Amino acid sequence: VGNRSQKNPLPMTKETLTAGKEAFNHYCVVCHGLDGQATGVPFADRMSPPIPSLASRQVQEYSDGQLKWVIDNGLAPSGMPASKGTLSDEEIWSIVHFLRHLPPAGSLGEPDVYSH
């Protein structure tokens, strides 16, 4: 995973965190759940490889630049798609802040898309 030394240019503010949560809810929630831990995602553990908890030590050990790189470029052979061209740099950096401050697993319930 590239961009290890790249730093997040956005300040960590309440507004940035809110923007990150909003962008996450628009683009990431279908696979990662509202809490980033795949809560309520019916296929999360049937993917190969399974969708990881974004709160896991493995994911949280990535630098901010590496997290942005993964969101930009996706990860093969997993189901993580590239978002470059879909999400702006500002949206991605705000998502990185949100990933650093995920709520407890299950605390936000399940995505509405799976309850209808």
CORFEN-V833777 format. One record per pair of residues at least 4 apart in sequence whose C-alpha atoms are under 8 Angstrom apart, sorted by sequence separation. I is the first residue (numbers start at 1). GAP is how many residues later the second one is. D is the distance in Angstrom with one decimal. If there is no record, write none. Layout:
i = (I/I)
gap = (GAP/GAP)
d = (D/D)
//
This chain:
i = (12/13/14/15/16/17/18/19/20/21/22/23/24/25/28/29/32/33/34/35/43/46/47/52/55/56/57/58/62/63/64/65/66/67/68/69/70/75/76/83/84/87/88/89/90/91/92/93/94/95/96/97/98/103/106/110/111/112/11/12/23/24/28/29/32/33/34/45/54/55/62/69/70/75/87/103/110/10/32/33/38/44/45/53/54/74/75/29/31/32/33/44/74/75/33/73/74/25/32/71/73/74/31/71/72/73/30/71/72/73/32/70/71/72/31/38/71/38/37/38/37/36/37/36/37/32/36/31/32/72/32/71/32/68/68/49/68/49/67/48/47/48/47/64/60/55/54/55/55/8/6/7/8/4/5/6/7/4/6/4/5/6/4/3/4/2/3/36/2/1/3/3/36/39/2/35/39/1/23/35/37/1/23/35/36/37/40/41/35/39/40/41/20/23/24/35/39/40/19/20/23/35/42/20/21/35/41/20/21/24/34/40/19/20/34/19/20/34/17/20/21/33/34/16/17/20/33/10/17/18/16/17/30/29/10/30/9/10/8/12)
gap = (4/4/4/4/4/4/4/4/4/4/4/4/4/4/4/4/4/4/4/4/4/4/4/4/4/4/4/4/4/4/4/4/4/4/4/4/4/4/4/4/4/4/4/4/4/4/4/4/4/4/4/4/4/4/4/4/4/4/5/5/5/5/5/5/5/5/5/5/5/5/5/5/5/5/5/5/5/6/6/6/6/6/6/6/6/6/6/7/7/7/7/7/7/7/8/8/8/9/9/9/9/9/10/10/10/10/11/11/11/11/12/12/12/12/13/13/13/14/15/15/16/17/17/18/18/19/19/20/20/20/21/21/22/24/25/28/28/29/29/30/31/31/32/32/40/44/45/45/47/56/57/57/57/58/58/58/58/59/59/60/60/60/61/62/62/63/63/63/64/65/65/66/66/66/67/67/67/68/68/68/68/69/69/69/69/69/69/69/70/70/70/70/71/71/71/71/71/71/72/72/72/72/72/73/73/73/73/74/74/74/74/74/75/75/75/76/76/76/77/77/77/77/77/78/78/78/78/80/80/80/81/81/81/82/83/83/84/84/85/85)
d = (6.2/6.2/6.1/6.1/6.0/6.2/6.2/6.1/6.0/6.0/6.3/6.2/4.9/5.1/5.9/4.4/4.8/6.1/7.5/6.8/6.4/6.0/6.5/7.4/6.7/6.1/5.9/7.2/5.7/6.3/6.3/6.1/6.2/6.3/6.0/5.9/5.0/7.1/7.2/5.7/7.5/6.0/6.3/6.1/6.1/6.2/6.3/6.6/6.4/6.1/6.5/6.7/6.2/6.7/7.5/7.3/7.1/6.8/7.2/6.9/7.8/6.2/7.5/5.3/5.8/4.4/7.1/4.7/5.7/6.3/6.2/7.7/6.3/5.3/6.4/7.6/7.6/7.4/4.4/5.2/6.3/5.8/6.3/7.7/7.0/5.0/6.8/7.2/6.5/7.4/6.4/5.1/4.5/7.6/6.0/7.1/4.0/6.6/7.1/8.0/4.2/7.0/6.3/7.6/5.2/6.5/7.1/6.1/4.8/6.5/7.8/7.5/5.8/4.5/6.9/7.1/7.5/7.5/7.1/6.3/4.1/6.3/5.7/5.3/6.5/7.2/7.0/7.3/8.0/7.9/7.5/7.1/7.7/6.3/6.6/8.0/6.7/5.9/6.6/6.6/8.0/8.0/7.6/6.4/7.3/7.4/6.9/7.9/6.8/6.1/8.0/6.2/6.8/7.6/7.3/7.0/5.8/5.7/4.5/7.5/6.2/7.6/5.3/4.9/5.1/7.6/5.1/7.4/5.7/6.0/8.0/6.3/6.7/6.8/6.1/6.2/5.7/6.9/6.2/5.8/6.0/7.0/7.9/7.0/7.9/7.9/7.3/7.4/6.0/7.2/4.6/7.6/6.5/7.8/6.0/6.7/6.1/6.6/7.4/7.6/6.5/7.2/7.9/7.6/7.8/6.2/7.4/4.1/6.5/7.9/6.1/7.4/6.1/4.0/7.1/7.6/7.2/6.6/6.3/6.5/5.8/6.6/6.1/5.6/7.7/5.2/6.1/7.7/6.0/7.8/7.4/5.4/7.1/6.9/6.7/7.6/7.6/7.1/6.2/6.8)
//
